[in-house]
Amino acid sequence: MFMDYYGILKEFIIENFLFGDGEHFQEEIPLIESGFIDSTGILELITFMEEKFNLTIADDELTPENFTNLSTLSVFLETKHNQIPA
């Protein structure tokens, strides 16, 4: 099953962190370093992803490599999805 992680995450980030103003949002903008999302926002994002995609994100997966920007986050979720037994 294909899921549009990128589109779903982008919509969530724009609505919840940019208050609906996605005009200047770009997929390669660093989420934390740019100030789009703070540490509390990361927790909110993790909760959303776990509930929306029915998965668990382990503490050791909370790395800059997985949460750098929208693209890396989408790839991370796709990888997690592919690890779920059918």
N, C-alpha and C positions, 0 to 999 in steps of 0.2 A: 504494500500500500504506500503510495506516494503522499507525503504531507508537505505542504508549503510552509515549512518552518520560517523561512525568511520573511514571507509576507505577514504571517501571524505575529511574529516577533516585532517586525517593523511597526505594524499597526498598534501593538501594545505599548511599545516605547514612545511612539508619537503621542498617543492618547494620554498616557500616564506620566510621562516625564517632560514632554514638550508641550503639554496642554493643547494638543490638536494641531500645533503649528509645525508641520514637517517640511516646510519649504526649504530649509537649509540643511536638512538631515541627509547625510550620505552614508552608504554602507561601510566605508572604510574609516570613518571618523572613530577614533578610540572612545569607547563608551565611558570609561572611568576617567582617563587622563584629560579628556576634553571637558569634563564636568557635566556631561549629559546625565550620568547616573552616579550617585554617591553610594557609600557603603550600605545605607539603609535601602536604597533603591535596588541594589544587587540582591538583597534578601527578598524584596518584593518580586523581582524578576524571577528568582529561583522558585519561589512559591507558585507563581503563575505557571512556569514551565512544568513543574512537577504535577500540578493539578490539570493543566490543559492537555498535556501529552501523556499523562498517566505513567510517570517514571520517577525514579529517585536519583537525585544528584548527590554523590558522595562528597565528603569534605575534600578528599584528595583530587577531585575533579574541578575544584574551584581554583583554577590556575589562570594566569594571564593569557596563556595560549588558547584557552577555551572561551574566554570572555573579553577578548581584545576589542572586537567590533561585531557588527551584525553578521558579517560573512563568517567569521570564525565561530560565532555562537550557533549559526545555522548548521555548519559542518559538524560541530560537536553534537548537536541534537540528532542529526542524521546518523552519525556513528552510534550514538546511544540506541536509537531505534533499531539499527541493524543488529545490535547485540541481544535484543529481546528475543527469546525463543518463540517460534511460531506456534 
